[in-house]
Amino acid sequence: MRIDDDGKDGGRGLRENSDNLLKFVNQLGSGGTVTAEAPIEIRLRTVLRVAAWLCLAGIAFATLAPIGWRPTTSFSPSVERFTAFALAGALFAAGYPRYLWASAILIIGAAVTFESLQLLEATRHGRVFDAAVKIVGGVSGLTAGWVLAWLLRRLR
């Protein structure tokens, strides 16, 4: 069973997924509990999407909060920036595999916007170098997430 229909199976995958989705929605609507019969792809995709948006919200907080509130690690700030955006990119690519370009625009736009908004906070400073690190991290994560999603689809 596949969530997306690439057209190679004559629409069979789309019909199977529609039937499973209807079964899942009916199960929810009847007050029943969601069991293991719910399509695993839908549950996994939902978890990935929620995690992606939470990750981006966490990045926004860490980037825009006053410097004293910023969480720190033992790594350099550039490594932190790269890793955070790589994780967000990977989650968006895996959660929205059919919308990779939209995810790329979102991640790159977020990097530029967050750095620009730092100029409004007195204790922060937005720099082009920091935005570039975030963009490279985000694109790396998008690539890794897309490859992982592609491999998982091929293994099924």
Disulfide bonds with the S-S distance in Angstrom:
none
